[in-house]
Amino acid sequence: MRIEIYHASKYGNGKEVAEELRRLLEAKGHHARAQHITDASPGSLPDADLYVFGSPGRIGKPIGGMRRFLKKVNLPAGTRYAIFSTEIAPRPDKDGRMPTEEEVAKWQRIQPLMDELLRTKGLKKVADAKVYVNDVKGPLEEGWRKKVEQFADALADHT
């Protein structure tokens, strides 16, 4: 299977996730390529069996460059896609209480917004993954490679 991976990494966290995903998929026998969105033309992406898009979050949304990229993506309806995001890990409030999943989802809308942009084009989602960063510039959370491995397994299941 041919897989194209596009990321919008600003501090290198998304690039690290994309490269690890590429490595894992290639180890499973797939042809995978990872590149930054600035090195690609969204209106003329190469043919692939699956497209993966990854973005960091900025104020609860995908980074602006990724939103613009996804708006310009020109792929046939029914094309399969997957997404991943790198997001700040939830932190306890001043009383030490961790936010609930619902509270986090209210403020972190990175993946729902990416999905909305792609689904309106008739694309079909097959998987997603969320990898936390410990601070704005990183590093990635402990155990992040295991999450990426599970994501790669989910993508391989759709071959």
N, C-alpha and C positions, 0 to 999 in steps of 0.2 A: 504494500500500500504506500502511496506517495502522500506525505504529510508536510504542509507548509505551516510554519510557526512564525507569527509576527508579534513582537513585543514593543512596548513603549517605555522601556526602562529609563529612568532618569539618574538614579544613583547606583545602578548595577544589579539590584536585587532581582528585577524581572529578567534581566539578561541571564543571570545565574540559573534561575528557574527554567527559562527557555532552553538553555544549553544542556542542562541536566535532562530535561524532557527529550530533547533531540537525541542525546546519547543513549538513553534507555530505549527509545523507539528503534533506533538503529540496531541495538543489541538484540531486539526482538525480530530483526529481519526486515524492518520497514525502511523506506528511503525517506529521511526527514531532513528538513533544512530550517534553520532558525535565523531570523534577521530582524533588525530594528525597523520600525515602520518608516523611518526617514530614508531607508535604503530600498524602499519598495514603492510601486505605483499602484494605489488601491483600485484604480480603474482598469488595470490590466494585470491581474495576478496570474501567475502560471497555473496550468492545470494541476489539480491535486484531487485525491480522494477525500481528504479532510483538511480543513483549515483550523488552526488554533490561534486565538488572539489573547494576548495577555497585557494587562494594564495595572499600573499602580493606582492607588486612590489619592485624590486631592479634594479635600473638603467633602468627602463622601461620594464623589463621582469619579468616573474614569478620567485620567489626565486629558486635557483638552486636545492634544495631538492625536490621541487614540479615538476620541469622539469624532473628530474631523475625518480621520482615516476610515472609520467604520461607516460614516455617512456616504463616503465616496466609493466604498467597495461595490464592485460590479460583478456579481456571481449569479449563475442561473438559480432560479427557484428550486428548492429541494436539495441544494448543496448542503453537505453536512459540515458542522462547525462545533468547536469546543472553546471554552474560555477559561482563563485563570486570572486571578488578581493577587496582587501583593498589597496587603493592608496593615495598618498599625494594629497591633494586638490590643484587644480590649483591656482596659485598666480599671482597677477599683476606684470608686468615688472617694471623697474625703472621709467617709465613714467606713471605708474598707469593703463596701459591697460591690461585687462584680455585676456589670450590667447583664440583663437577660438577653437571650438570643433575639427576642422581639425588639428590645431597646437598641441593640446593635444594628439590626436590620433597618430600623427607622433612620439611622444616620449614615450607614454604610450602604449606598445604593449602587456600587460600582458594577457588580454583575447584572442586576436587573436592568440598568440603563444600557449596558452592552447588549444584553439579550433583546431589548426593545428595538435597538437600531438594526440588529441582524434579522430578527423575526419579521419585521415589516417588509423586508426584502424577500421573504418566503424561504429563508434558510432554515435548516433543521438542526437543532441542538442535540448533541449526543452525550456531552459530559461537561463538568466544570470542576474547578479546584480553587481553594483559597489558601494562600500561604501568608502567614503573618510575619511582619517585621517588628523588631523590638523597639525601633525608633524610626524617625522619618528617613534617615539615610541607612538604616539597617543596624545590625546584621539581621539576617533571616532567623526565624525562630528555631529553637532546638528541635530536631526531628523533621525538618522541612523536606529532606531528601525522601523520607518515607512517604510523605504526602504526594510528592511528585511521582514516586514509583507507583502508588495507588492510582494516580491520574493516568499514567502511561498504561497501566493494566486495563483501566476502563476504556481508554482509546483503542487499545489492541483488541478488546472484545467486540468492537464495531467494525472489524475487518470483513 
